[in-house]
Amino acid sequence: MSSKETRVNETIRAASLRVIDENDRQLGVISRAEALRAAQDAGLDLVEVSPNADPPVARIIDWGKYRYQKDKQAQKSRSKAKTLDVKQMRFGMKISQHDMDVKLRKVNQFLDAGHKVRISVVYKGRELAHRELGYQHAERITAALGEGIVVDQKPEFAGRMLSFMIRKVAKNHAKTEDAQRSQETRQDN
């Protein structure tokens, strides 16, 4: 809850509140007027911390200090949040094997860093007449990257490009898939 939404003192609308004082002791369920009087006697503010509870929970605390702590906590959680970027790699239809290996190495670096990668196969000129070659090219790319990836978005043709999205499989997920495959091979034998 942001400081804009938090109700303080007279802005609290509930008739009765569960009140916690500045020493973290519960004063019980009391009327709004009694809670405001207790906050004024302590020289602090009455802050509604849980408006959706029944009855709503309010604390007798210093409003400025509470707002500062909430802002710091929100800033800390934003800084810890990992931002996932979508990287893009473009392949031409007539790419040589060495060039493809270099680009695949870079794609693996992106995947190891935790990013998703959009791979685009670009058609030029009369290559558009043979769209199926692009799908074959996309299959070769995914095969070259190995089993450690998942295709998030199947190859789609848009304009002069065939694009699809890949990401790295979580390590735990890869282990369970390997266990399932080995179990299936045992059942077949």
Secondary structure, DSSP 8 states (H G I E B T S, - for coil): --TTT--BGGG---SEEEEE-TTS-EEEEEEHHHHHHHHHHHTSEEEEEETTSSS-EEEEE-HHHHHHHHHHHHHHHHHHS----EEEEEEETT--HHHHHHHHHHHHHHHHTT-EEEEEEE--GGGGGGHHHHHHHHHHHHHHH-TTEEEEEEEEEETTEEEEEEEE--HHHHHHHHHHHHHHHHHH-
